[in-house]
Amino acid sequence: MSIDFSRETTPEDRVAVIATQPLTDNEEWTPFAKGELMLFEKGLLKRRAMTRIG
């Protein structure tokens, strides 16, 4: 799968990609912990929470 964000978005848009595995091998990917949720606003981490994993 591939997507050219420059064709799908405008310069004013912000894009986030959430994946279960890294999608590229030439960029840094930061894994979430199992059950971890993160809320970002304007690119800054605002909240982090852990859910219960049953």
The 8 nearest C-alpha neighbors of each residue, nearest first, counted from 0:
[[1, 2, 22, 3, 23, 18, 21, 4],
 [0, 2, 3, 22, 4, 23, 7, 6],
 [3, 1, 4, 0, 7, 6, 5, 8],
 [2, 4, 5, 6, 7, 1, 8, 0],
 [3, 5, 7, 6, 8, 2, 14, 9],
 [4, 6, 3, 7, 8, 9, 10, 2],
 [5, 7, 4, 3, 8, 9, 2, 10],
 [8, 6, 4, 5, 3, 9, 2, 12],
 [9, 7, 5, 4, 6, 12, 10, 11],
 [8, 10, 11, 12, 5, 7, 6, 4],
 [11, 9, 12, 8, 13, 5, 4, 7],
 [10, 12, 9, 13, 8, 14, 5, 7],
 [13, 11, 9, 10, 8, 14, 7, 4],
 [14, 12, 11, 15, 10, 8, 41, 9],
 [13, 15, 12, 16, 4, 8, 42, 11],
 [16, 14, 17, 13, 42, 39, 18, 12],
 [15, 17, 18, 14, 22, 21, 19, 13],
 [18, 16, 15, 19, 20, 21, 22, 30],
 [17, 19, 20, 16, 21, 22, 30, 28],
 [18, 20, 21, 17, 30, 22, 31, 16],
 [19, 21, 18, 22, 30, 17, 28, 23],
 [22, 20, 23, 28, 18, 19, 24, 30],
 [21, 23, 20, 24, 18, 28, 19, 26],
 [24, 22, 21, 25, 26, 28, 27, 20],
 [23, 25, 26, 22, 21, 27, 28, 20],
 [24, 26, 23, 27, 22, 28, 21, 29],
 [27, 25, 24, 23, 28, 21, 22, 29],
 [26, 28, 29, 25, 24, 23, 21, 30],
 [29, 27, 21, 30, 26, 23, 22, 20],
 [28, 30, 27, 31, 21, 32, 26, 20],
 [31, 29, 28, 32, 20, 19, 21, 33],
 [30, 32, 35, 33, 29, 36, 34, 37],
 [31, 33, 35, 34, 30, 49, 36, 29],
 [34, 32, 35, 31, 52, 49, 50, 36],
 [33, 35, 50, 49, 32, 52, 36, 51],
 [34, 36, 49, 32, 33, 48, 31, 50],
 [37, 35, 48, 47, 49, 34, 38, 50],
 [36, 38, 47, 46, 39, 48, 35, 44],
 [39, 37, 46, 45, 44, 47, 40, 36],
 [40, 38, 44, 43, 45, 42, 37, 41],
 [39, 41, 43, 42, 45, 44, 38, 46],
 [42, 40, 43, 39, 13, 44, 45, 38],
 [41, 43, 40, 39, 44, 13, 45, 15],
 [44, 42, 39, 40, 41, 45, 38, 46],
 [43, 45, 39, 46, 38, 40, 42, 37],
 [46, 44, 39, 38, 43, 40, 47, 37],
 [47, 45, 38, 37, 44, 48, 39, 36],
 [46, 48, 37, 36, 38, 49, 45, 35],
 [49, 47, 36, 35, 37, 50, 46, 34],
 [48, 50, 35, 34, 36, 51, 47, 33],
 [51, 49, 34, 35, 52, 48, 36, 33],
 [52, 50, 53, 34, 49, 35, 33, 48],
 [51, 53, 50, 34, 33, 49, 35, 32],
 [52, 51, 50, 34, 33, 49, 35, 32]]
